[in-house]
Amino acid sequence: MEKTIFPPGKLDNIEFVVIFAKYRDKWVYSWHKRRQSFEHPGGHVEAGETALQAAKRELFEESGITDCEMIPLWDYEQPWDDGIRKNNGRVYAAIAHSLGELPESEMGRIELFDTVPDNYTYDREEALRDLVRAQAILDARMTVKHFGGEEKVMTYAVRYYTKTGNTKRLAEAIAKELGVEALPISEPVNEAVDYLFLGNSYYAFTIDPEVKTFVASLDKSKVGKIVNFGSAAMLNSTYKKVKKVADKVGIAMDEKEFHCRGEFKGIHKGRPNEEDIAAAVEFAKQYK
Ligand SMILES: Cc1cc2nc3c(=O)[nH]c(=O)nc-3n(C[C@H](O)[C@H](O)[C@H](O)COP(=O)(O)O)c2cc1C
């Protein structure tokens, strides 16, 4: 019997939850050890649990993910074959900022896919339709945001260039605050983001050529704005140097930036220090 779909929150008495987890633009599937096939994390809502609590628990048990944003996608009513009984379920998207460690469970491992894997436990055609629907809902949320709607679901990426580790430390603190991973600029920005936090510093009065190449390689349809951050021993900010390249690719620089002192050859020892890191975190908070 075909299930019926409703907007999320429409149905009461949710007995099942299913979680469509995404990590870095790929869908996360769990390998069921006994069934020898892939499936979405999900399961029963237990007594005393809300649907959301159940979804978070199932997601952790079956994928290891805890660091994520949960978005209710739709409710469904699944009639039984007897034509009388029904089960209500709710489907969530989980946008994972990092992958955790899979606890001991009926799942053997997780794998990332662009679409429903061939070896899928349930009806693959139906799952493909569900995935398209899920993506459409997630895209619509993005559209709302880009057109200045009420909903604010900001997306971020953090990239850094470092020679002596200072920028990396700032990047990691900022990324943690934003719930993303700090990556070196060797990692291209493949996903669409509202803000790209770019950490860089002065070396011999200019920014490293690799930083220029990175900025020049950015796709303006993917990066809303660049947020500059970094440290230097003497000079104040690399903002203008980065902006020069960003202008060429047509990506705006946010007018705000974060800058602090950075240790160099015994000058400004220990900087960025704890206070600098805390200030960087405060800076990042404004973008949430
Ligand atoms: C090779 C080199 C050249 C530098 N040149 C400058 C400079 O011209 N002006 C300045 O203010 N700081 C300069 N610094 C200091 C760095 O900007 C500062 O140490 C910064 O925190 C380094 O960040 P990182 O550890 O991420 O590479 C230089 C550092 C290095 C290693």
Ligand as a Chemical Component Dictionary entry (heavy atoms), coordinates in Angstrom:
data_LIG
# 
_chem_comp.id                   LIG 
_chem_comp.type                 NON-POLYMER 
_chem_comp.pdbx_formal_charge   0 
_chem_comp.three_letter_code    LIG 
# 
loop_
_chem_comp_atom.comp_id 
_chem_comp_atom.atom_id 
_chem_comp_atom.alt_atom_id 
_chem_comp_atom.type_symbol 
_chem_comp_atom.charge 
_chem_comp_atom.model_Cartn_x 
_chem_comp_atom.model_Cartn_y 
_chem_comp_atom.model_Cartn_z 
_chem_comp_atom.pdbx_ordinal 
LIG C1  C1  C 0 58.359 33.915 6.287  1  
LIG C2  C2  C 0 57.550 34.871 7.095  2  
LIG C3  C3  C 0 57.470 36.206 6.708  3  
LIG C4  C4  C 0 56.707 37.131 7.441  4  
LIG N1  N1  N 0 56.592 38.414 7.040  5  
LIG C5  C5  C 0 55.797 39.283 7.726  6  
LIG C6  C6  C 0 55.599 40.623 7.295  7  
LIG O1  O1  O 0 56.134 41.041 6.291  8  
LIG N2  N2  N 0 54.814 41.429 8.029  9  
LIG C7  C7  C 0 54.192 41.010 9.171  10 
LIG O2  O2  O 0 53.459 41.782 9.771  11 
LIG N3  N3  N 0 54.338 39.721 9.598  12 
LIG C8  C8  C 0 55.126 38.862 8.916  13 
LIG N4  N4  N 0 55.265 37.566 9.334  14 
LIG C9  C9  C 0 54.570 37.163 10.531 15 
LIG C10 C10 C 0 53.317 36.349 10.225 16 
LIG O3  O3  O 0 52.403 37.115 9.513  17 
LIG C11 C11 C 0 52.719 35.879 11.532 18 
LIG O4  O4  O 0 53.673 35.137 12.215 19 
LIG C12 C12 C 0 51.494 35.043 11.326 20 
LIG O5  O5  O 0 50.908 34.804 12.588 21 
LIG C13 C13 C 0 51.840 33.731 10.661 22 
LIG O6  O6  O 0 50.719 32.922 10.488 23 
LIG P1  P1  P 0 50.902 31.365 10.196 24 
LIG O7  O7  O 0 51.511 30.744 11.412 25 
LIG O8  O8  O 0 49.533 30.874 9.966  26 
LIG O9  O9  O 0 51.751 31.222 8.990  27 
LIG C14 C14 C 0 56.035 36.676 8.612  28 
LIG C15 C15 C 0 56.138 35.328 8.988  29 
LIG C16 C16 C 0 56.876 34.437 8.254  30 
LIG C17 C17 C 0 56.942 33.005 8.698  31 
# 
loop_
_chem_comp_bond.comp_id 
_chem_comp_bond.atom_id_1 
_chem_comp_bond.atom_id_2 
_chem_comp_bond.value_order 
_chem_comp_bond.pdbx_ordinal 
LIG C1  C2  SING 1  
LIG C2  C3  SING 2  
LIG C2  C16 DOUB 3  
LIG C3  C4  DOUB 4  
LIG C4  N1  SING 5  
LIG C4  C14 SING 6  
LIG N1  C5  DOUB 7  
LIG C5  C6  SING 8  
LIG C5  C8  SING 9  
LIG C6  O1  DOUB 10 
LIG C6  N2  SING 11 
LIG N2  C7  SING 12 
LIG C7  O2  DOUB 13 
LIG C7  N3  SING 14 
LIG N3  C8  DOUB 15 
LIG C8  N4  SING 16 
LIG N4  C9  SING 17 
LIG N4  C14 SING 18 
LIG C9  C10 SING 19 
LIG C10 O3  SING 20 
LIG C10 C11 SING 21 
LIG C11 O4  SING 22 
LIG C11 C12 SING 23 
LIG C12 O5  SING 24 
LIG C12 C13 SING 25 
LIG C13 O6  SING 26 
LIG O6  P1  SING 27 
LIG P1  O7  DOUB 28 
LIG P1  O8  SING 29 
LIG P1  O9  SING 30 
LIG C14 C15 DOUB 31 
LIG C15 C16 SING 32 
LIG C16 C17 SING 33 
# 
